[in-house]
Amino acid sequence: MVVYCRKNKLDHNRLGLTASVKLGHAVVRNRARRRLREVYRLNAHRLREGYDLILVARGRTVTASWKELNDSFLRLCRKLGLLEETV
């Protein structure tokens, strides 16, 4: 998975999802987008507000376990500085 982000000057986040035709047929692409949407939904409360995020599905997105997807998403968000600081 790839995560792109940019500040949006709003008080909430916006999410974009994309899956290339190279990933497979429509059923496969839709499944990849559903999985990415769910990973975002489960972790949205941990993210800073005011960003546009685009999640790009890659080949492993469809076959990876939920733990791998979740860990990958959190790792990328931490790398981009999107995770809220918990005190």
JOQUI-V788906 format. One record per pair of residues at least 12 apart in sequence whose C-alpha atoms are under 10 Angstrom apart, sorted by sequence separation. I is the first residue (numbers start at 0). J is the second residue. D is the distance in whole Angstrom. If there is no record, write none. Layout:
BEGIN
I,J,D + I,J,D
END
This chain:
BEGIN
3,15,9 + 17,29,9 + 18,30,10 + 2,15,10 + 18,31,7 + 39,52,10 + 2,16,10 + 17,31,9 + 18,32,7 + 16,31,9 + 17,32,7 + 39,54,9 + 1,17,10 + 16,32,6 + 15,32,10 + 16,33,9 + 0,18,10 + 17,35,9 + 36,54,9 + 54,72,9 + 16,35,7 + 35,54,7 + 15,35,10 + 16,36,8 + 35,55,9 + 15,36,9 + 35,56,8 + 14,36,8 + 32,54,9 + 34,56,9 + 32,55,9 + 31,55,9 + 32,56,7 + 52,76,10 + 14,39,8 + 31,56,6 + 35,60,8 + 14,40,10 + 31,57,8 + 34,60,8 + 35,61,9 + 31,58,9 + 34,61,8 + 38,65,8 + 42,69,8 + 46,73,9 + 28,56,8 + 31,59,9 + 32,60,9 + 33,61,10 + 37,65,10 + 38,66,10 + 41,69,9 + 45,73,9 + 28,57,10 + 31,60,6 + 32,61,9 + 34,63,10 + 47,76,10 + 52,81,10 + 28,58,10 + 30,60,9 + 31,61,5 + 35,65,10 + 38,68,7 + 39,69,9 + 42,72,9 + 46,76,8 + 12,43,9 + 30,61,7 + 31,62,9 + 34,65,8 + 38,69,6 + 42,73,8 + 45,76,10 + 46,77,9 + 50,81,8 + 28,60,10 + 29,61,10 + 37,69,9 + 38,70,10 + 49,81,10 + 27,60,10 + 28,61,8 + 35,68,8 + 38,71,10 + 39,72,8 + 47,80,9 + 48,81,8 + 12,46,9 + 22,56,8 + 27,61,7 + 34,68,8 + 35,69,9 + 38,72,7 + 39,73,9 + 46,80,9 + 47,81,5 + 48,82,10 + 0,35,9 + 12,47,8 + 13,48,9 + 22,57,7 + 23,58,9 + 34,69,10 + 38,73,9 + 46,81,5 + 47,82,6 + 48,83,9 + 11,47,9 + 12,48,6 + 13,49,8 + 14,50,9 + 15,51,8 + 16,52,8 + 17,53,8 + 18,54,9 + 19,55,8 + 21,57,9 + 22,58,6 + 45,81,8 + 46,82,5 + 47,83,5 + 10,47,10 + 11,48,5 + 12,49,5 + 13,50,7 + 14,51,6 + 15,52,6 + 16,53,6 + 17,54,6 + 18,55,6 + 19,56,7 + 21,58,9 + 22,59,9 + 35,72,9 + 45,82,6 + 46,83,5 + 47,84,9 + 10,48,6 + 11,49,5 + 12,50,5 + 13,51,5 + 14,52,5 + 15,53,4 + 16,54,5 + 17,55,5 + 18,56,5 + 19,57,8 + 22,60,9 + 23,61,10 + 44,82,9 + 45,83,6 + 46,84,9 + 9,48,8 + 10,49,5 + 11,50,7 + 12,51,6 + 13,52,6 + 14,53,6 + 15,54,6 + 16,55,6 + 17,56,6 + 18,57,7 + 19,58,10 + 22,61,9 + 43,82,9 + 44,83,9 + 45,84,9 + 8,48,9 + 9,49,5 + 10,50,9 + 11,51,9 + 12,52,7 + 13,53,8 + 14,54,8 + 15,55,9 + 16,56,8 + 17,57,9 + 18,58,9 + 42,82,9 + 45,85,9 + 7,48,9 + 8,49,6 + 9,50,8 + 6,48,9 + 7,49,6 + 8,50,8 + 9,51,9 + 18,60,10 + 6,49,6 + 7,50,5 + 8,51,9 + 5,49,9 + 6,50,4 + 7,51,6 + 5,50,6 + 6,51,6 + 7,52,10 + 4,50,6 + 5,51,5 + 6,52,9 + 3,50,10 + 4,51,5 + 5,52,7 + 3,51,8 + 4,52,5 + 5,53,9 + 3,52,6 + 4,53,6 + 2,52,7 + 3,53,5 + 4,54,9 + 2,53,6 + 3,54,7 + 1,53,8 + 2,54,5 + 3,55,8 + 1,54,6 + 2,55,6 + 0,54,7 + 1,55,5 + 2,56,9 + 0,55,6 + 1,56,7 + 0,56,5 + 1,57,8 + 0,57,5 + 0,58,8 + 0,59,8 + 0,60,7 + 0,68,8 + 2,71,10 + 1,71,9 + 2,72,8 + 0,71,7 + 1,72,9 + 0,72,8 + 3,75,9 + 4,76,9 + 2,75,7 + 3,76,9 + 1,75,8 + 2,76,8 + 0,75,9 + 4,79,8 + 3,79,9 + 2,79,9 + 4,81,9
END
